[in-house]
Amino acid sequence: MPAYDAFLLVSFGGPEGPDEVMPFLENVTRGRGIPPERLASVAEHYYAVGGISPINQQCRELLAAVRADFSASGLSLPLYWGNRNWTPYLTDTVRAMADDGVRRAVALVTSAYSSYSSCRQYLDDIERARVAVGPDAPRIDKIRRFFNHPGFIEPFAESTRAALATLPADLRDDAHLVFTAHSVPVAMAEASGPGPGHRYVAELTEAARLIAERVGGGTHPHTLVYQSRSGPPSQPWLEPDVCDHLADLAKSGTQAVVVVPVGFVSDHMEVRHDLAVEAARSADSLGLAFARAATPGSHPRFASMVTELVRERLARPDEAGPPAALGDMGVPIQACPADCCRYAAPSGRPRGAEGASSA
């Protein structure tokens, strides 16, 4: 039974002022050969909202919700938070944990799925931070994937029902649910592991199905699409793109859509800009009634899921109840294999999508 003495939230990070935008984007894209004009274009998305990504504040809110849930359930662990690409940097946080005497921590990363960008890259970042801190760095175990956990599915179902309620009453019953996730290179998806459509796509498909079943009695048609592509046109990425799909739906006679960002944990920039701005604008131009569901964020049920997943790791085999998982794919394994989600880009260098988990 692991004797954890701390909890660590690991996220992507984001700027919290206009002066931080370009340094942040340079951190995210370092070594990837992204043209300066592309960075300048993306920076405008941040400047349009004051140069502040919402993700750091959302992490603070999640930590507060988890801290309250830990306390209510009698779980006594100090909470830490470290980011991949901006302050508080993960290495600084791991160093603070070591200074505080933490020896073994359990970590939640802000992605529910299997892929290089949403799983392996976080594991690699954690290990790099530990190496940088040295022999006193705590061991850090990543919490299992939670794409089919009730605490992830139920808040999405609730927010999807709420989004449907904002559509014109005469269009709600026939509204199409459009589930979106971050596109990644096809080769990266294939590297996520075996399964129908490979594990990344299979897990997204299952999460979308579970949510759709809980909305309107499962009567709404639904599809899984992708957003936020950032790679060169020569490299195949997962499709269809959300805006292209909206155009296809409009051509087929669909009159209303609810976009559900099932691939994301919180309403960060890629959700707020790519969906709430670009997809909404596309829907308006196509004459589609449009609504967007919220992500779990700091929803109380999502916070209680974190507590449940920590308790799974703490429980003795003779004390553990059945782990929570919905649907037909079963409970994901507790610990990722050493080679899980490995991916080598065409250059031969492992890499992820720009902002593939959060931004």
C-alpha positions in Angstrom: 0.0 0.0 0.0 1.6 3.3 -1.0 2.2 5.7 1.9 1.5 9.0 0.1 2.3 12.1 2.0 1.2 14.7 -0.6 -1.1 15.4 -3.6 0.3 17.1 -6.8 -1.8 18.7 -9.5 0.2 18.9 -12.8 -1.2 21.1 -15.6 -0.1 22.9 -18.7 0.2 26.5 -17.5 -0.7 29.8 -19.2 0.1 33.5 -19.2 -1.5 35.8 -16.6 -0.7 39.1 -18.3 0.1 40.5 -21.8 3.9 40.6 -21.1 3.8 36.8 -20.4 2.1 35.8 -23.6 5.0 35.5 -26.1 7.4 34.0 -23.5 4.8 31.4 -22.7 4.2 30.5 -26.4 7.9 30.3 -26.9 8.1 27.8 -24.0 5.3 25.7 -25.5 6.8 25.6 -29.0 10.5 25.6 -28.3 12.4 23.3 -30.7 9.5 22.7 -33.0 10.3 25.2 -35.7 7.0 27.2 -35.4 7.3 30.3 -37.5 7.3 33.6 -35.5 4.2 34.8 -37.5 2.3 31.8 -36.3 3.1 32.6 -32.7 2.1 36.2 -33.2 -1.2 35.0 -34.6 -1.9 32.7 -31.6 -0.8 35.5 -29.3 -3.7 37.6 -30.5 -6.1 35.1 -29.1 -4.7 35.9 -25.7 -4.4 39.6 -26.1 -8.1 39.6 -27.0 -8.9 38.5 -23.4 -6.3 40.8 -21.7 -3.3 38.4 -22.2 -4.6 36.1 -19.5 -5.2 32.4 -20.0 -8.0 31.1 -17.7 -6.2 27.8 -16.9 -4.1 28.9 -13.9 -7.2 30.3 -12.1 -9.1 27.2 -13.0 -6.3 25.1 -11.4 -6.6 27.3 -8.3 -10.3 26.7 -8.2 -9.9 22.9 -8.7 -7.3 22.8 -5.9 -9.7 24.6 -3.6 -12.5 22.2 -4.4 -10.2 19.2 -4.0 -8.9 20.5 -0.7 -12.4 20.9 0.6 -13.4 17.4 -0.5 -10.3 15.9 1.0 -11.2 17.6 4.3 -14.8 16.5 4.2 -13.8 12.9 3.5 -11.1 12.7 6.2 -8.2 12.6 3.7 -5.2 14.6 5.1 -2.7 15.3 2.4 -1.0 18.7 1.6 -1.7 19.9 -2.0 0.9 21.1 -4.5 0.6 22.4 -8.0 3.1 22.6 -10.8 2.9 23.4 -14.6 4.6 22.2 -17.7 5.0 25.6 -19.4 4.6 28.4 -17.0 4.7 29.4 -13.3 4.4 27.7 -11.0 6.9 25.5 -12.9 6.8 21.8 -12.1 10.5 21.6 -11.2 10.1 24.4 -8.7 7.2 22.7 -7.2 9.0 19.3 -6.9 11.9 21.1 -5.3 9.5 22.7 -2.7 8.0 19.3 -2.0 11.5 17.9 -1.4 12.3 20.8 0.9 9.1 20.1 2.8 10.1 16.5 3.3 7.6 14.9 0.9 8.8 11.4 0.0 6.0 10.0 -2.1 3.2 11.9 -3.9 0.2 11.0 -5.9 -0.4 13.2 -9.0 -3.4 14.2 -11.1 -2.6 15.5 -14.6 -5.3 17.6 -16.3 -6.1 15.1 -19.0 -8.4 12.1 -18.9 -7.0 10.2 -21.9 -4.2 8.1 -23.4 -1.8 9.8 -25.9 1.7 11.2 -25.9 0.5 14.7 -25.2 -2.1 13.8 -22.6 -0.2 11.0 -20.7 3.4 10.2 -21.6 4.6 13.8 -21.9 3.4 14.5 -18.4 5.2 11.4 -17.1 8.3 12.6 -18.8 8.0 16.1 -17.4 7.6 14.6 -13.9 10.7 12.5 -14.3 12.7 15.5 -15.7 11.6 17.5 -12.7 12.7 14.8 -10.3 16.1 14.4 -12.0 16.6 18.2 -11.8 15.8 18.3 -8.1 18.1 15.3 -7.4 18.2 12.4 -5.0 15.9 14.1 -2.5 13.0 14.4 -5.0 9.9 12.6 -4.0 8.6 9.6 -5.9 5.5 10.7 -7.9 2.8 8.3 -9.0 0.3 9.5 -11.7 -3.4 8.8 -11.0 -5.0 6.5 -13.6 -6.9 7.7 -16.7 -10.4 8.7 -15.8 -12.2 9.1 -19.1 -15.0 6.7 -18.1 -15.2 7.7 -14.4 -18.7 8.8 -13.2 -17.1 11.9 -11.7 -15.9 13.0 -15.2 -19.0 11.8 -17.2 -21.7 13.1 -14.9 -20.6 16.8 -14.8 -20.4 16.7 -18.6 -23.9 15.2 -18.9 -25.2 17.9 -16.5 -23.6 20.8 -18.5 -24.8 19.3 -21.8 -28.4 19.3 -20.5 -27.9 22.9 -19.3 -26.6 23.9 -22.8 -29.5 22.2 -24.5 -31.9 24.2 -22.3 -30.5 27.5 -23.8 -31.5 26.5 -27.4 -34.8 27.6 -28.8 -37.5 25.3 -27.4 -38.6 24.1 -30.8 -35.1 23.0 -31.8 -33.9 21.2 -28.6 -35.3 17.8 -29.2 -33.5 17.4 -32.5 -30.2 19.1 -31.5 -27.0 17.3 -32.6 -24.4 16.8 -29.9 -20.9 17.5 -31.3 -18.2 16.1 -29.0 -14.8 17.7 -29.6 -11.2 16.8 -28.6 -7.8 18.2 -29.4 -6.6 16.8 -32.7 -3.3 15.1 -32.7 -1.1 13.6 -35.4 -2.6 10.3 -36.6 0.7 8.6 -35.8 0.5 9.9 -32.2 -3.0 8.5 -31.9 -1.8 5.2 -33.2 1.0 5.2 -30.6 -1.5 5.6 -27.7 -2.0 1.8 -27.7 -4.2 -1.0 -29.1 -7.9 -0.8 -29.4 -10.6 0.2 -32.0 -9.3 3.4 -33.4 -6.4 3.1 -31.0 -6.8 4.0 -27.4 -7.0 7.8 -27.6 -9.8 7.7 -30.1 -11.5 4.7 -28.4 -11.5 6.4 -25.1 -12.9 9.6 -26.5 -15.6 7.7 -28.4 -16.6 5.9 -25.2 -16.7 9.1 -23.1 -18.9 10.7 -25.8 -21.2 7.7 -25.9 -21.6 7.7 -22.1 -22.4 11.3 -22.0 -24.9 11.1 -24.9 -26.7 8.2 -23.2 -27.3 10.4 -20.1 -28.7 13.3 -22.1 -32.3 13.3 -23.3 -32.5 9.6 -22.8 -29.8 9.1 -25.5 -32.1 10.3 -28.3 -29.8 13.0 -29.6 -27.6 12.1 -32.5 -23.9 12.7 -31.7 -20.5 12.7 -33.4 -16.9 13.0 -32.3 -14.8 15.6 -34.0 -11.5 17.4 -33.4 -10.2 21.0 -33.0 -7.1 23.1 -32.5 -4.9 21.4 -35.0 -1.4 23.0 -35.0 0.7 20.8 -37.3 1.8 21.3 -40.9 -0.6 20.4 -43.7 1.7 17.6 -44.9 1.2 15.7 -41.6 -2.0 13.7 -41.2 -4.0 14.7 -38.1 -7.2 13.4 -36.7 -10.3 14.7 -38.5 -12.9 16.0 -39.1 -12.4 19.5 -37.9 -15.3 20.9 -35.8 -16.0 23.8 -38.1 -16.0 21.5 -41.2 -18.3 19.2 -39.4 -20.7 22.0 -38.5 -20.9 22.9 -42.2 -21.7 19.3 -43.1 -24.4 19.2 -40.4 -26.0 22.4 -41.8 -26.0 20.9 -45.3 -27.8 17.8 -44.0 -30.6 19.8 -42.5 -29.5 20.0 -38.8 -30.8 23.2 -37.2 -29.2 23.2 -33.7 -26.0 21.9 -32.1 -24.5 21.6 -28.7 -20.7 21.4 -28.7 -19.3 19.3 -25.9 -15.5 19.7 -25.3 -15.2 16.1 -24.0 -11.4 16.1 -24.6 -10.8 18.8 -22.0 -10.9 19.1 -18.2 -11.4 22.9 -18.0 -12.6 25.9 -20.0 -9.1 27.1 -21.0 -8.1 29.1 -24.1 -8.5 26.3 -26.6 -12.1 25.8 -25.4 -13.0 29.5 -25.1 -11.4 30.6 -28.3 -11.6 27.7 -30.7 -15.2 26.8 -29.6 -16.8 29.7 -28.0 -15.5 32.2 -30.6 -14.5 30.4 -33.8 -17.0 27.5 -33.8 -19.8 29.7 -32.6 -19.0 32.2 -35.4 -19.0 29.3 -37.9 -22.4 28.1 -36.6 -23.9 31.5 -36.8 -22.7 31.9 -40.5 -24.3 28.6 -41.2 -27.6 29.4 -39.6 -27.2 26.8 -36.8 -28.5 27.5 -33.3 -25.4 26.9 -31.1 -24.7 26.2 -27.5 -21.5 25.0 -25.7 -21.4 22.7 -22.7 -19.0 23.5 -19.9 -16.1 21.2 -18.9 -16.0 19.7 -15.4 -13.6 22.4 -14.1 -14.0 22.6 -10.3 -17.5 20.9 -10.3 -18.0 19.2 -6.9 -18.5 15.8 -8.5 -15.2 16.2 -10.3 -13.4 17.1 -7.1 -14.9 14.1 -5.3 -13.7 12.0 -8.2 -10.1 13.1 -7.4 -10.7 12.0 -3.8 -12.0 8.6 -5.0 -9.0 8.1 -7.3 -6.5 9.0 -4.5 -8.3 6.5 -2.2 -8.0 3.8 -4.9 -4.3 4.2 -4.8 -4.2 4.3 -0.9 -6.4 1.3 -0.4 -5.1 -2.1 0.7 -6.2 -4.9 -1.6 -8.4 -6.4 1.1 -10.0 -3.0 1.8 -10.6 -1.7 -1.7 -14.1 -1.7 -3.2 -14.7 -2.0 -6.9 -13.0 0.9 -8.7 -15.5 3.3 -10.4 -15.9 3.1 -14.2 -18.8 3.3 -16.5 -19.5 1.5 -19.8 -17.8 -1.4 -21.4 -14.1 -0.5 -21.4 -13.4 -1.4 -17.8 -11.2 0.2 -15.3 -7.9 1.7 -16.7 -4.8 0.3 -15.1 -3.5 2.1 -12.1 0.1 2.6 -13.3 1.1 3.3 -16.8 3.6 0.9 -18.4 7.1 2.2 -18.8 6.6 2.5 -22.6 3.0 3.8 -22.7 2.0 6.3 -25.3 5.6 6.7 -26.8 5.6 8.7 -30.0 8.4 9.8 -32.3 7.7 12.6 -34.6 8.9 12.3 -38.3 12.1 14.0 -37.2 12.6 11.1 -34.8 12.2 13.4 -31.7 9.3 12.7 -29.3 6.9 15.6 -29.3 3.3 16.6 -28.7 0.7 18.8 -30.3 0.9 22.5 -29.6 -1.2 23.0 -26.5 -2.6 19.4 -26.9 -3.7 19.2 -23.3 -4.4 22.8 -22.2 -3.4 26.3 -23.1 
